[in-house]
Amino acid sequence: MNATTINSSPLNDSPVLTPSLEGGCKHHPRKGRCRLPVADPLTALCAEHALCQQKRDKATGLTAELIAGLTEFKSAVPINDFLSRLLLFQAQDRIPPRRAAVMAYTCNLLLRTLPAIQHERNPQDDEPQRIIIDMPRPDRD
């Protein structure tokens, strides 16, 4: 009887599709390359950089939900919509308080510039400023 051994391991039959786990993390910071061992074989990243990548991916999805349907922030209505969504996301713990505070501050700056934008768009609505030099004093009798 001639016994043949069949190698049933899929790793031996096909080329390796996952990145090499021996080379270390594939993250390239400014000072070189991360030397920590790979924790996630799908991304070839160490545990720290894999977590950072997951946070970036989550933030990308969150951003899409946060600005869905909003194209311009040139009036108070879209800014209000954005702030409402931001408040809901913060209440649901989907966005860090510090990031939400920065976004709310930016919206505050946008709201403060709306009167200046209105003034630039409709200068004819403004009447000339009157300066009164000899203003009468109040009667103190």
C-alpha positions in Angstrom: 0.0 0.0 0.0 1.4 3.3 -1.1 0.5 6.0 1.4 0.6 9.6 0.2 0.5 12.4 2.6 -1.6 15.3 1.6 -0.6 18.6 3.1 -3.8 20.2 4.2 -2.4 23.4 5.5 -3.6 26.3 3.4 -0.4 28.3 4.3 1.8 25.8 2.6 -0.2 25.5 -0.5 -0.6 29.2 -1.4 1.6 32.2 -1.1 1.5 34.1 2.1 -1.1 36.8 1.8 -0.6 38.4 5.2 2.3 40.6 5.9 5.4 39.2 7.5 5.1 39.1 11.3 8.8 38.9 11.8 9.8 42.3 10.6 8.0 44.2 13.3 5.3 46.9 13.1 4.8 48.5 9.7 4.1 51.9 11.2 6.6 54.6 10.0 6.8 57.4 12.5 9.0 60.5 11.6 12.0 59.1 13.4 12.2 55.8 11.6 10.2 52.6 11.9 8.3 51.2 14.9 10.2 48.2 16.3 7.4 46.7 18.4 6.2 43.2 17.5 3.1 42.8 15.3 -0.1 42.2 17.3 -2.6 42.4 14.4 -1.6 40.3 11.4 -4.2 41.8 9.1 -2.7 45.3 9.4 0.8 44.3 10.4 0.8 46.8 13.2 1.7 46.6 16.9 -1.0 46.8 19.5 -0.5 50.5 20.0 -0.6 51.5 16.4 -3.5 49.1 15.6 -5.5 50.8 18.3 -4.6 54.2 16.8 -5.7 53.0 13.4 -9.0 51.7 14.8 -9.6 55.2 16.4 -8.9 56.9 13.1 -11.3 54.6 11.3 -13.9 55.2 13.9 -13.4 58.9 13.7 -13.8 58.8 9.9 -17.2 57.1 10.2 -18.2 59.6 13.0 -17.2 62.5 10.8 -19.4 61.2 8.0 -22.3 61.0 10.3 -21.6 64.4 11.9 -21.6 66.4 8.7 -24.1 64.3 6.7 -26.2 66.6 4.5 -24.3 69.8 5.5 -22.3 71.4 2.7 -21.8 75.0 3.8 -21.7 76.8 7.1 -22.7 80.2 5.8 -25.9 80.6 7.8 -26.9 79.9 11.4 -29.2 77.0 10.4 -26.5 74.5 9.3 -24.2 75.5 12.2 -27.1 74.9 14.5 -27.7 71.5 12.9 -24.0 70.6 13.3 -24.0 71.7 17.0 -27.1 69.7 17.7 -25.5 66.6 16.3 -22.3 67.3 18.1 -24.2 67.6 21.4 -25.9 64.2 20.8 -22.6 62.5 19.9 -21.0 63.9 23.0 -24.0 62.8 25.2 -23.7 59.3 23.7 -19.9 59.3 24.5 -19.1 58.9 20.8 -16.8 61.9 20.7 -14.3 63.0 23.3 -15.2 66.2 25.2 -12.0 68.0 24.2 -12.6 67.4 20.5 -16.3 68.4 20.9 -15.2 71.6 22.7 -12.8 72.5 19.8 -15.6 71.9 17.3 -18.1 74.0 19.3 -15.6 76.8 19.6 -15.0 76.8 15.8 -18.8 76.9 15.3 -18.9 79.9 17.7 -16.3 81.7 15.5 -18.4 80.9 12.4 -21.5 82.3 14.1 -19.7 85.5 15.1 -18.6 86.1 11.5 -22.1 85.9 10.1 -23.0 89.6 10.7 -19.8 90.6 8.9 -20.6 88.4 6.0 -24.1 89.9 5.8 -22.6 93.4 5.9 -20.3 92.6 3.0 -23.1 91.1 0.9 -25.6 93.9 1.5 -23.8 97.2 1.9 -26.8 99.2 0.6 -28.7 98.3 3.7 -26.4 100.3 5.9 -27.1 103.9 6.4 -24.1 106.2 6.8 -22.9 106.6 10.4 -23.8 109.9 12.0 -21.3 111.6 14.2 -22.6 114.2 16.5 -19.9 116.6 17.7 -21.9 119.2 19.7 -24.2 117.0 21.6 -26.3 118.9 24.2 -25.6 118.2 27.8 -28.3 116.6 30.0 -30.5 119.0 31.9 -29.7 118.4 35.6 -32.2 120.7 37.2 
